[in-house]
Amino acid sequence: MFIVGHSHMNCIIDAAQMQGAPVGGVNLWVFDTPIIRTGPEPILNPALAERMQPVTISAVGGGEHHVLCLNLHPLHFDFVLPQAPQLPLTPGARLIPYDQIRATLLETSLESVETLRCLANAAPGRLIHLAPPPVRRDEQPIDHPLWRSRVGAETAISPAHLRLKFSIAYTGMLKELCAELGVRLAPPPPDVVDPDGYLLPEFGGNPCHGNTLYGARVLDQLATMIG
């Protein structure tokens, strides 16, 4: 199994190492120039394309919705999610049209979308894209300089239902994109969430990532999908 992506892949690599499973990968945070933009269309760096396998797993992006919703925004907002209109609204929050939320998600995800598109174009065989872990009901702020540079110094966390809406909306966006690209989307394993759709605490790493136990569940899921 070969995985290309960002930090969501780490828990899978760690789980594979613990199991002695032969899983390799490329973390794009440390790969020099994964996308080449000198021609009319961006392409995957040939040095990366040649490492892809007949079945390649993509863990590209996956944190864009957290940037938008993990930390409580100074101007409290909420929206009605068409896929789950029964989810509650934050009292007193400004209602934002769903189309505007979706457009902002797409804009925030442009780099990841471009990378996934380049992976799909370069894949010598099947490409499976991993949806990110679901959000947890209870969460803590991220204390990291890179995160603070993106979202500011606010440490209060948004309501759980708002974060869940963003997670569902983001995964829905990925589903549409993967269908367009002919890529199979691997949703989170069904046994890692509670009845309301939140990630169970035993599978959580930090606010954006699953832990090694989560990675092991994803490995099992991928093994079944690959056959």
C-alpha positions as CSV (number, residue, x, y, z in Angstrom):
1,M,0.0,0.0,0.0
2,F,1.3,3.5,-0.9
3,I,-0.1,6.7,0.6
4,V,0.5,10.2,-0.7
5,G,-0.8,13.2,1.3
6,H,-0.5,15.4,4.3
7,S,-0.5,14.9,8.0
8,H,-3.7,12.8,8.0
9,M,-1.6,9.9,6.7
10,N,0.6,9.8,9.8
11,C,-1.7,7.7,12.0
12,I,-2.1,5.2,9.2
13,I,1.7,4.9,8.7
14,D,2.1,4.5,12.5
15,A,-0.5,1.8,12.7
16,A,1.1,-0.1,9.8
17,Q,4.5,0.0,11.4
18,M,3.0,-1.3,14.6
19,Q,1.4,-4.2,12.7
20,G,4.5,-4.8,10.5
21,A,2.4,-4.1,7.4
22,P,4.3,-3.0,4.2
23,V,2.9,0.6,3.8
24,G,5.0,3.3,2.3
25,G,4.2,6.9,1.7
26,V,5.2,10.4,0.8
27,N,4.3,13.3,3.1
28,L,3.7,16.3,0.8
29,W,4.6,18.7,3.6
30,V,8.2,17.7,3.2
31,F,8.3,16.8,-0.5
32,D,9.9,19.5,-2.6
33,T,7.5,20.9,-5.3
34,P,4.8,18.2,-5.6
35,I,3.0,20.2,-8.3
36,I,4.7,21.6,-11.4
37,R,3.0,24.8,-12.8
38,T,5.3,25.7,-15.7
39,G,3.1,24.4,-18.5
40,P,-0.5,25.2,-19.6
41,E,-1.9,22.9,-16.9
42,P,-0.4,22.0,-13.5
43,I,1.0,18.4,-13.3
44,L,2.3,16.1,-10.6
45,N,6.0,16.3,-10.2
46,P,7.4,13.4,-12.3
47,A,9.6,12.4,-9.4
48,L,6.4,11.8,-7.4
49,A,4.4,10.4,-10.2
50,E,6.9,7.6,-10.8
51,R,6.5,6.4,-7.2
52,M,2.7,5.9,-7.5
53,Q,1.5,2.3,-7.4
54,P,-1.3,0.4,-9.2
55,V,-3.3,1.3,-6.1
56,T,-2.4,4.6,-4.5
57,I,-4.1,6.1,-1.4
58,S,-4.5,9.9,-1.3
59,A,-4.6,11.7,2.1
60,V,-4.3,15.1,0.5
61,G,-5.6,18.1,2.5
62,G,-8.4,17.3,4.9
63,G,-8.0,20.1,7.4
64,E,-9.6,23.0,5.5
65,H,-12.9,22.9,7.3
66,H,-11.1,23.0,10.6
67,V,-9.5,26.3,9.6
68,L,-13.0,27.7,9.1
69,C,-14.8,26.3,12.1
70,L,-12.6,24.9,14.9
71,N,-12.0,28.3,16.6
72,L,-15.0,30.4,17.5
73,H,-15.4,33.2,15.1
74,P,-15.7,36.7,16.6
75,L,-19.0,37.2,14.7
76,H,-21.0,34.1,15.7
77,F,-22.5,32.5,12.6
78,D,-24.3,29.3,11.7
79,F,-26.1,27.7,8.7
80,V,-28.6,25.1,7.8
81,L,-27.0,22.0,6.3
82,P,-29.2,20.6,3.5
83,Q,-27.9,17.0,4.2
84,A,-28.8,17.3,7.9
85,P,-31.3,20.1,8.4
86,Q,-32.3,18.7,11.8
87,L,-28.9,19.8,13.3
88,P,-29.4,22.7,15.8
89,L,-28.7,26.3,15.2
90,T,-26.6,28.4,17.6
91,P,-28.9,30.9,19.4
92,G,-28.3,34.4,18.3
93,A,-25.9,33.5,15.6
94,R,-26.0,35.1,12.1
95,L,-27.4,32.7,9.5
96,I,-25.2,32.3,6.5
97,P,-26.6,30.8,3.3
98,Y,-25.3,27.3,2.7
99,D,-24.2,28.2,-0.8
100,Q,-21.9,30.8,0.6
101,I,-20.5,28.3,3.1
102,R,-19.8,25.8,0.3
103,A,-18.2,28.4,-1.8
104,T,-15.8,29.4,1.0
105,L,-15.0,25.7,1.6
106,L,-14.1,25.3,-2.1
107,E,-12.0,28.5,-2.1
108,T,-10.1,27.3,1.1
109,S,-9.5,23.9,-0.5
110,L,-8.2,25.1,-3.9
111,E,-4.7,23.9,-3.4
112,S,-5.8,20.5,-2.1
113,V,-8.3,20.1,-5.0
114,E,-5.5,20.9,-7.5
115,T,-3.2,18.4,-5.9
116,L,-5.9,15.7,-5.9
117,R,-6.7,16.4,-9.6
118,C,-3.0,16.1,-10.5
119,L,-2.8,12.8,-8.6
120,A,-5.8,11.5,-10.4
121,N,-4.3,12.4,-13.8
122,A,-1.0,10.8,-13.0
123,A,-2.3,7.6,-11.3
124,P,-1.2,4.5,-13.2
125,G,-4.1,2.6,-11.7
126,R,-6.7,3.1,-9.0
127,L,-6.7,6.1,-6.7
128,I,-8.5,6.1,-3.4
129,H,-9.0,9.3,-1.5
130,L,-9.4,9.3,2.3
131,A,-12.0,11.5,3.9
132,P,-10.6,13.2,7.0
133,P,-11.6,11.9,10.5
134,P,-15.0,13.2,11.8
135,V,-14.9,15.9,14.4
136,R,-15.1,15.1,18.1
137,R,-17.9,16.3,20.2
138,D,-15.5,17.8,22.8
139,E,-12.4,19.6,21.5
140,Q,-9.4,21.6,22.6
141,P,-7.7,24.5,20.8
142,I,-4.5,23.9,18.8
143,D,-1.5,25.6,20.2
144,H,0.9,25.8,17.3
145,P,2.5,28.8,15.6
146,L,1.4,27.7,12.1
147,W,-2.2,27.3,13.2
148,R,-2.2,30.7,15.0
149,S,-0.9,32.3,11.8
150,R,-4.0,31.0,10.0
151,V,-6.8,31.5,12.5
152,G,-5.5,34.1,15.0
153,A,-5.2,34.0,18.8
154,E,-8.8,33.1,19.6
155,T,-8.8,29.9,21.8
156,A,-12.6,29.4,22.3
157,I,-13.9,26.4,20.3
158,S,-17.0,26.6,18.1
159,P,-20.1,24.6,19.1
160,A,-20.0,20.9,18.3
161,H,-23.0,21.0,16.0
162,L,-21.4,23.7,13.8
163,R,-18.1,21.8,13.5
164,L,-20.1,18.7,12.6
165,K,-22.0,20.6,9.9
166,F,-18.7,21.7,8.4
167,S,-17.3,18.2,8.5
168,I,-20.3,16.8,6.7
169,A,-20.3,19.6,4.1
170,Y,-16.6,19.1,3.5
171,T,-17.0,15.3,3.0
172,G,-19.9,16.0,0.7
173,M,-17.7,18.3,-1.4
174,L,-15.0,15.6,-1.6
175,K,-17.6,13.1,-2.7
176,E,-18.6,15.3,-5.6
177,L,-15.0,16.0,-6.6
178,C,-14.0,12.3,-6.5
179,A,-17.0,11.4,-8.6
180,E,-15.9,14.0,-11.2
181,L,-12.3,12.7,-11.2
182,G,-13.1,9.0,-11.2
183,V,-11.5,8.6,-7.7
184,R,-13.1,6.3,-5.1
185,L,-13.7,8.1,-1.8
186,A,-13.1,6.2,1.4
187,P,-15.4,7.6,4.1
188,P,-14.4,7.3,7.8
189,P,-14.9,3.7,9.1
190,P,-18.5,3.4,10.4
191,D,-17.5,2.0,13.8
192,V,-15.4,5.1,14.8
193,V,-18.4,7.5,15.4
194,D,-21.1,7.7,18.0
195,P,-24.8,7.7,17.0
196,D,-24.8,11.4,16.3
197,G,-21.8,11.2,13.9
198,Y,-19.0,12.5,16.2
199,L,-15.7,10.7,16.4
200,L,-15.5,8.5,19.5
201,P,-12.9,9.8,22.0
202,E,-10.8,6.6,21.8
203,F,-10.0,7.3,18.2
204,G,-9.0,11.0,18.5
205,G,-5.5,12.3,18.3
206,N,-5.6,16.1,18.1
207,P,-8.4,18.3,16.7
208,C,-7.4,17.6,13.1
209,H,-6.2,14.0,13.2
210,G,-7.1,10.5,14.3
211,N,-4.7,8.4,16.5
212,T,-3.0,5.1,15.8
213,L,-6.2,3.2,16.7
214,Y,-8.0,5.2,14.1
215,G,-5.3,4.5,11.6
216,A,-5.6,0.8,12.2
217,R,-9.4,1.0,11.4
218,V,-8.6,2.9,8.2
219,L,-6.0,0.2,7.3
220,D,-8.6,-2.5,7.7
221,Q,-11.1,-0.5,5.6
222,L,-8.6,0.0,2.8
223,A,-7.6,-3.6,2.8
224,T,-11.3,-4.5,2.2
225,M,-11.7,-1.9,-0.5
226,I,-8.6,-2.9,-2.4
227,G,-9.5,-6.6,-2.1
